Amino acid sequence: MADTIKWVLEVDIADGKMDELKTLMTDMSAATRADEPGTLDYEWLTDAEGGRCHILERFKDSGAAMAHLGNFGAKFAERFMAILTPTRLSVYGPATDELRGAVAGLGAVHYGEIGGFHR
């Protein structure tokens, strides 16, 4: 748990793009499951109106998060940005300087753990 990285990426969905979003999400989920053993959780959720999406991700460590970002950039970034507009990225856990730099362009806010538990 000490090295685990989690984040919530909040995005706005372009009008009329829900079907494209569902296809993209399916493709990204399949690729992430197949190619990224360090990605532990990967969930997409939308609000009732279908205008906003939260993407919750949990990684074994910063290296796994960096691998995910590399795959995203190579395979999906263009499609993603044509459908979605990132509005907030909250990162939880001990992100390395490399990871912090990689997500800085999204205005990432980083949070460090001060207590609690995980089952």
Sequence and secondary structure as in RCSB ss.txt:
>XXXX:A:sequence
MADTIKWVLEVDIADGKMDELKTLMTDMSAATRADEPGTLDYEWLTDAEGGRCHILERFKDSGAAMAHLGNFGAK
FAERFMAILTPTRLSVYGPATDELRGAVAGLGAVHYGEIGGFHR
>XXXX:A:secstr
 TT EEEEEEEEE TT HHHHHHHHHHHHHHHHHH TTEEEEEEEE TTSSEEEEEEEESSHHHHHHHHHHHHHH
THHHHHHHEEEEEEEEES   HHHHHHHGGGT EEE   S    
